Amino acid sequence: MLQQICSGMKLYGLCEMIVQQPHNFRDLFVPGLHGKPDAEFLMGAISPVFSELGSLRRQRESRIINFLQDFIQNIEGEQEEKSFVVEERGTPAKITE
């Protein structure tokens, strides 16, 4: 079973990412350190392979990545705002949707 997990991780390049960015993946593998992934973690975890520099395709790919980053940060900001509003009302800050 562990070999299947390792081969799956290799298939998607996860092993290489873990070696390159161990600090970003530590929380996934250390018991008790599980936290919610934030925008910084998600953007650090993806490693897009872009087309040739200066090409129209590269420009489109860059816009997509920028949009994704903005989208993730907006979601994170909305969650922080909801948490803040709940704390102001004197109720627990845990919100599950």
N, C-alpha and C positions, 0 to 999 in steps of 0.2 A: 504494500500500500504506500509506503514512504517513497518507493521508487516511482510510482505513478505521480505522486505529488511533485517530486523533483523534475520529472520529465515534463509535466504540465507547466511548471515554473520556467523551465528552459524554453519551452515552446513560445512563451510570451515575453521572453527576455527578462523575466523577473529576477533570476539569479544574478545577472549582470548588474541590474539596477541596485540590488541589495549590496553587492560588493562596492559599487561606485558611491552609494549614498546610504551607508549603514545607519546613520543617525535618523534618517527619515523612516526607516522600516523597523527600528528597534521596538517600538510600542506594539507592533503586530505580533511579535514573537516572545516578548517577555511577559509572563503572567503578572497580572495586577497593574499593569501600566496602560491598559486599554483606555483610550480617550477617543473622543470624536475626531475624525480627520478634519483638519481645517483647510482653508484655501491654499495656504503655503505648502502643506503636506501633499495635497493633490497635484498642484502644479509642479512640485519637485519630483513627484513620482512618475509623471509622464515624460517620455523622451521621444518627442516626435522626430521623424526623419523627413526633413524638408527637401524639396526639389532644388534645382540649381539656383544659386543666388542670382537675383536680378530677373528671373523669369516671372511671367504672369502667374503661373501656377504657385510659385513660392509666395507671391504677394497674397494670393487667396488663402494659402495655408496659414500664413502669418495672421491674417485677419480672423480666421477661424479660431486659432489658438488664443488670440487677444480677446475675442468674444467669449470663449470658454472661461478664461481667467476672470473677466469682468462678471460673468454670470455666477461663477462660484463665489466670488467675493460679495456679490449682492445677496445671494442666499445666506451667506454667513452673517452679513450685516443685518438682514431681516430677523434671523434667529436671535441675534444679540439684542435687537430692539424689543422683540417679544419678551425675552427674558427680563429685560429692564422694566418693562411695563408691569409684568407680573410681580416683580419684586417691590415696585412702588405701591402696589395695592395691598401688600402685606401677606400675600399668599406664597407658597413655595415656588421657587424659580424653575423647577423641573417642568418642562413642557414636552409632551410626547404627541407627535402627530402621525 
